[in-house]
Amino acid sequence: MRILVFCFSTLGNIAMTIPVFRALFDAHPELQISLLIPAKARPLFKEFERLEAVPVFFNERHQGWKGLYRLFKELQDQNKYTAIADLQGDIRSVVLGGFFQLRGSGVERISRGRLEQKALTRSQRKIFKPLTHTVFRYATVFQKLGLEVPVADTPSPPKPAFNLKFTKWENPQRKWIGIAPFVLELGKRYPLDQMQKVIAYLQQKHTVFLFGGEAQEKQQCVVWAKAFSNVVVVEEELNFEEALELIPYLDLMISMDSAYGHFGANAQLPVVSIWGQTHPYNGSAPFGQSHKQALVPDRKQFPELPVSIDGNRKGVDMAAIFKTIPPKAILEKALEILG
């Protein structure tokens, strides 16, 4: 049985498929999956022997209607699929799935709960309650295809081999803490001056690894590494695949509402997540983590929160909002977890 799966969203959304695939492969030894994802996401799936990661190039040969049809032909020519699982749920995946439906293939699509998301984030008549987690929304798609998806019973993943590049940071007196201080959406990004206080304190007794960031943000990480002796800029030392191999050896991950929180959760690390415009109730909190590890702004001061699912709402005073999550709160939670 081979299923073609669409999931070409953000790295964070793609990372949330991993608990589902672990459950599927554990429960169904005969199952094969072809996963349609951006090329940059392929290292996320290295652990799965029965998963073929198929890259898509929407800015190149798969662009537009003709590009989607070209992609359909490429996929159809390579394999015969038992069914299609659309975990994307956007116009591109609907069109692509439609081509397969015209040829007689069954397609099941995700329900993203747009109405519930709107109710959670609107300013008037807000319905403040947890939405279904994205991992369970993904699992439901496969259940519609007749597959058992025992996500709660999935065994722990094995650690990747210890890369010799990591040995230079080994110190039995110091724990390893990952921090992902950057995220694309400004409505999710913790202020740099406050994050610097977190980094400065933690690196005194531990080694802090800084993950992620574009070119300008990476430069800020380099500045911190020069200022503090026990700070490592991961992108200066490792490629993306090696960085993913490092994460399971950390003792803690501190992340915004971003992909690195999911990478940490998938490695079954404790994750301290920091939230701004968004909220863990939106269904995209790091999976399997205690709600006590999610640090959210004070809703007594800002009852309109959350105001966004994606963190891209304009005209929101994020400086004032993030002041209700002081560095002390992050440090206390991190030190509590580290023991």
C-alpha positions as CSV (number, residue, x, y, z in Angstrom):
1,M,0.0,0.0,0.0
2,R,1.5,3.3,-1.1
3,I,-0.1,6.7,-0.2
4,L,0.8,10.0,-1.7
5,V,0.8,12.8,0.8
6,F,0.8,16.6,0.2
7,C,2.4,18.8,2.8
8,F,4.3,21.7,1.3
9,S,3.6,24.3,4.0
10,T,6.0,25.9,6.5
11,L,8.7,23.9,8.2
12,G,6.7,24.0,11.4
13,N,3.6,22.5,9.9
14,I,5.6,19.9,8.0
15,A,7.4,18.9,11.3
16,M,4.0,18.2,12.9
17,T,3.5,15.3,10.4
18,I,6.4,13.3,12.1
19,P,4.4,12.0,15.1
20,V,1.7,10.9,12.6
21,F,4.2,9.1,10.4
22,R,5.8,7.4,13.4
23,A,2.4,6.1,14.4
24,L,1.5,5.0,10.9
25,F,4.7,3.1,10.2
26,D,4.6,1.4,13.6
27,A,1.0,0.2,13.1
28,H,1.2,-0.7,9.4
29,P,4.4,-2.6,8.4
30,E,3.3,-2.8,4.8
31,L,2.7,0.9,4.4
32,Q,4.8,3.0,1.9
33,I,4.5,6.8,1.7
34,S,5.6,9.3,-0.9
35,L,5.6,12.7,0.7
36,L,5.4,15.9,-1.4
37,I,7.4,18.6,0.4
38,P,9.8,21.5,-0.3
39,A,13.3,20.3,-0.9
40,K,14.6,22.1,2.2
41,A,12.4,19.9,4.5
42,R,13.8,16.6,3.3
43,P,16.3,16.1,6.2
44,L,13.4,16.1,8.6
45,F,12.4,12.6,7.4
46,K,15.7,10.8,7.5
47,E,14.5,8.4,10.2
48,F,11.8,6.8,8.0
49,E,13.0,4.0,5.7
50,R,9.6,3.5,4.1
51,L,9.0,7.2,3.3
52,E,10.1,8.8,0.0
53,A,10.5,12.5,0.3
54,V,9.6,14.0,-3.1
55,P,10.7,17.7,-3.6
56,V,8.4,20.2,-5.2
57,F,9.6,23.4,-6.9
58,F,6.7,25.9,-7.0
59,N,9.0,28.8,-8.0
60,E,10.4,26.8,-10.9
61,R,9.1,24.0,-13.0
62,H,5.9,23.4,-10.8
63,Q,4.8,27.0,-10.9
64,G,1.2,27.9,-11.9
65,W,-1.5,25.6,-13.4
66,K,0.9,24.2,-16.1
67,G,3.5,23.5,-13.4
68,L,0.9,21.7,-11.2
69,Y,-0.1,19.5,-14.2
70,R,3.6,18.8,-14.9
71,L,4.0,17.8,-11.3
72,F,0.9,15.5,-11.6
73,K,2.4,13.8,-14.6
74,E,5.7,13.3,-12.9
75,L,4.1,11.7,-9.9
76,Q,1.7,9.6,-11.9
77,D,4.5,8.3,-14.1
78,Q,6.6,7.3,-11.1
79,N,4.2,5.3,-9.0
80,K,0.7,3.9,-8.7
81,Y,-0.8,5.2,-5.4
82,T,-3.5,3.5,-3.4
83,A,-4.8,6.9,-2.2
84,I,-4.0,10.6,-1.8
85,A,-3.8,12.3,1.6
86,D,-3.9,16.1,1.4
87,L,-2.5,17.6,4.6
88,Q,-2.1,21.0,2.9
89,G,-5.6,22.1,2.1
90,D,-4.8,25.1,-0.1
91,I,-5.6,25.9,-3.7
92,R,-2.5,24.2,-5.1
93,S,-3.2,20.9,-3.3
94,V,-6.9,21.0,-4.2
95,V,-6.0,21.4,-7.9
96,L,-3.3,18.7,-7.8
97,G,-5.6,16.4,-6.0
98,G,-8.3,17.1,-8.6
99,F,-6.0,15.9,-11.3
100,F,-5.7,12.5,-9.5
101,Q,-9.4,12.4,-8.8
102,L,-10.1,12.7,-12.6
103,R,-8.0,9.6,-13.0
104,G,-10.0,7.7,-10.4
105,S,-7.8,8.1,-7.3
106,G,-9.4,8.7,-3.9
107,V,-8.4,11.9,-2.1
108,E,-9.0,12.8,1.6
109,R,-8.3,16.4,2.7
110,I,-7.5,18.1,6.0
111,S,-10.1,20.2,7.7
112,R,-8.2,23.2,9.1
113,G,-11.0,24.5,11.2
114,R,-11.0,28.0,9.7
115,L,-14.2,29.0,11.5
116,E,-12.9,27.9,14.9
117,Q,-9.7,29.8,14.2
118,K,-11.6,33.0,13.4
119,A,-13.7,32.6,16.6
120,L,-10.5,32.2,18.6
121,T,-8.8,35.3,17.2
122,R,-11.7,37.8,16.6
123,S,-12.0,40.8,19.0
124,Q,-15.8,40.5,19.5
125,R,-17.6,37.4,20.7
126,K,-14.2,35.6,21.1
127,I,-14.5,31.9,21.8
128,F,-11.4,31.2,23.9
129,K,-11.0,27.4,24.0
130,P,-8.4,25.0,22.6
131,L,-8.7,24.0,19.0
132,T,-7.9,20.5,17.7
133,H,-4.2,20.0,17.5
134,T,-2.8,19.9,14.0
135,V,-1.2,16.5,14.6
136,F,-4.7,15.1,15.3
137,R,-6.1,16.9,12.2
138,Y,-3.4,15.2,10.1
139,A,-4.2,11.8,11.8
140,T,-7.8,12.2,10.9
141,V,-7.0,12.4,7.2
142,F,-5.4,8.9,7.3
143,Q,-8.2,7.6,9.5
144,K,-10.6,8.5,6.7
145,L,-8.4,6.3,4.5
146,G,-9.1,3.4,6.8
147,L,-5.8,3.5,8.6
148,E,-5.3,3.2,12.4
149,V,-3.1,6.1,13.7
150,P,-2.2,5.4,17.3
151,V,-0.3,8.7,17.9
152,A,-0.5,8.4,21.7
153,D,1.2,5.0,21.7
154,T,4.1,5.8,19.3
155,P,7.5,4.5,20.6
156,S,10.3,7.0,21.2
157,P,12.5,7.6,18.2
158,P,16.1,6.5,18.3
159,K,18.8,9.2,18.6
160,P,20.9,9.8,15.5
161,A,24.5,8.9,15.6
162,F,26.6,11.3,17.7
163,N,28.4,13.5,15.2
164,L,32.1,14.0,15.9
165,K,31.6,17.7,15.3
166,F,29.7,17.9,18.5
167,T,32.6,16.7,20.7
168,K,34.2,20.1,20.9
169,W,31.3,21.4,23.0
170,E,31.2,18.4,25.4
171,N,31.6,19.4,29.0
172,P,30.1,17.3,31.8
173,Q,29.6,20.4,33.9
174,R,27.4,22.1,31.4
175,K,24.0,21.2,30.0
176,W,23.2,22.0,26.3
177,I,20.4,24.5,25.8
178,G,19.0,25.3,22.3
179,I,17.4,28.7,21.7
180,A,15.7,29.7,18.5
181,P,15.3,33.5,19.0
182,F,14.0,34.4,15.6
183,V,10.8,33.8,13.6
184,L,9.6,35.4,10.4
185,E,6.4,36.9,11.8
186,L,7.1,39.9,14.0
187,G,4.0,39.2,16.0
188,K,5.7,36.1,17.4
189,R,9.2,37.4,17.9
190,Y,10.4,38.0,21.5
191,P,12.3,41.4,21.8
192,L,16.0,41.0,21.3
193,D,17.0,43.0,24.3
194,Q,14.9,40.7,26.5
195,M,16.2,37.6,24.8
196,Q,19.8,38.8,25.3
197,K,19.2,38.7,29.1
198,V,18.0,35.1,28.8
199,I,21.1,34.1,26.8
200,A,23.5,36.0,29.0
201,Y,22.3,34.3,32.1
202,L,22.0,30.8,30.8
203,Q,25.4,30.7,29.2
204,Q,27.1,31.4,32.5
205,K,26.7,27.7,33.6
206,H,25.5,26.0,30.4
207,T,26.3,26.0,26.7
208,V,23.7,27.9,24.6
209,F,23.2,26.9,20.9
210,L,21.4,29.5,18.8
211,F,19.4,28.1,16.0
212,G,17.8,29.6,12.8
213,G,17.5,33.1,11.4
214,E,18.1,34.8,8.1
215,A,21.3,36.6,7.2
216,Q,20.7,39.7,9.2
217,E,19.4,37.7,12.2
218,K,22.3,35.3,12.0
219,Q,24.6,38.3,12.3
220,Q,22.9,39.2,15.6
221,C,23.6,35.7,16.8
222,V,27.2,36.2,15.9
223,V,27.3,39.3,18.0
224,W,26.0,37.4,20.9
225,A,28.5,34.6,20.4
226,K,31.3,37.2,20.5
227,A,29.9,38.8,23.6
228,F,29.4,35.6,25.6
229,S,31.9,32.9,25.7
230,N,29.5,29.9,26.0
231,V,27.3,30.7,23.0
232,V,27.4,28.7,19.7
233,V,25.9,29.9,16.5
234,V,24.7,26.6,15.0
235,E,24.5,27.8,11.4
236,E,28.2,28.9,11.6
237,E,29.2,25.4,12.6
238,L,26.7,22.9,11.1
239,N,24.5,22.5,8.1
240,F,20.7,22.0,8.5
241,E,20.8,18.2,8.6
242,E,23.6,18.3,11.2
243,A,21.7,20.8,13.3
244,L,18.7,18.4,13.3
245,E,21.1,15.7,14.5
246,L,22.3,17.9,17.3
247,I,18.8,18.7,18.7
248,P,18.2,15.3,20.3
249,Y,21.3,15.7,22.4
250,L,20.1,19.0,23.9
251,D,18.7,19.1,27.4
252,L,16.2,21.9,26.6
253,M,14.9,23.9,23.7
254,I,13.6,27.5,24.0
255,S,11.6,28.6,21.0
256,M,9.0,31.1,19.8
257,D,5.8,29.7,18.2
258,S,8.1,28.4,15.4
259,A,9.5,25.3,13.7
260,Y,12.3,24.7,16.2
261,G,9.7,24.1,19.0
262,H,8.4,21.3,16.9
263,F,11.9,20.0,16.1
264,G,12.5,19.8,19.8
265,A,9.2,18.2,20.6
266,N,9.8,15.6,17.9
267,A,13.2,14.8,19.5
268,Q,11.2,14.5,22.8
269,L,13.1,17.3,24.5
270,P,11.4,19.6,27.0
271,V,10.4,22.7,25.0
272,V,9.8,26.1,26.6
273,S,7.6,28.0,24.0
274,I,7.1,31.8,24.0
275,W,3.9,33.2,22.5
276,G,2.9,36.7,21.4
277,Q,0.0,37.4,19.0
278,T,-0.7,33.7,18.8
279,H,-1.6,31.2,21.5
280,P,-1.1,27.5,22.2
281,Y,-4.9,27.1,21.8
282,N,-4.4,27.5,18.1
283,G,-3.6,23.9,17.6
284,S,0.1,24.3,16.8
285,A,1.8,24.0,20.2
286,P,4.8,21.7,20.4
287,F,3.2,18.3,20.4
288,G,3.2,16.2,23.6
289,Q,4.5,19.1,25.8
290,S,3.1,20.3,29.1
291,H,0.9,23.4,28.8
292,K,2.9,24.7,31.8
293,Q,5.9,25.1,29.5
294,A,4.1,27.5,27.2
295,L,4.7,31.1,28.3
296,V,1.9,33.4,27.1
297,P,1.2,37.1,27.6
298,D,-1.0,38.3,30.4
299,R,-4.6,38.1,29.1
300,K,-5.9,40.2,32.0
301,Q,-3.9,43.1,30.5
302,F,-4.5,42.1,26.9
303,P,-7.8,40.2,26.8
304,E,-8.0,40.6,23.0
305,L,-5.2,38.0,22.6
306,P,-4.8,35.9,20.6
307,V,-5.4,38.2,17.6
308,S,-3.8,36.0,14.9
309,I,-3.2,32.3,14.0
310,D,0.0,33.1,12.0
311,G,1.4,36.1,14.0
312,N,1.2,38.6,11.1
313,R,-1.5,41.0,12.4
314,K,-0.5,44.7,11.8
315,G,-0.8,47.5,14.3
316,V,-0.4,45.5,17.5
317,D,1.8,46.8,20.3
318,M,4.0,43.8,20.7
319,A,6.6,45.6,22.9
320,A,3.9,46.1,25.5
321,I,2.6,42.6,25.2
322,F,6.0,40.9,25.5
323,K,6.8,42.9,28.6
324,T,4.3,40.7,30.4
325,I,6.7,37.8,29.7
326,P,9.9,39.1,31.4
327,P,13.2,37.3,30.9
328,K,12.9,36.2,34.6
329,A,9.8,34.1,33.7
330,I,11.7,32.3,30.9
331,L,14.7,31.7,33.1
332,E,12.7,30.4,36.0
333,K,10.9,27.9,33.7
334,A,14.2,26.8,32.1
335,L,16.0,26.3,35.4
336,E,13.0,24.4,36.8
337,I,13.2,22.0,33.9
338,L,17.0,21.7,34.0
339,G,16.7,20.9,37.7
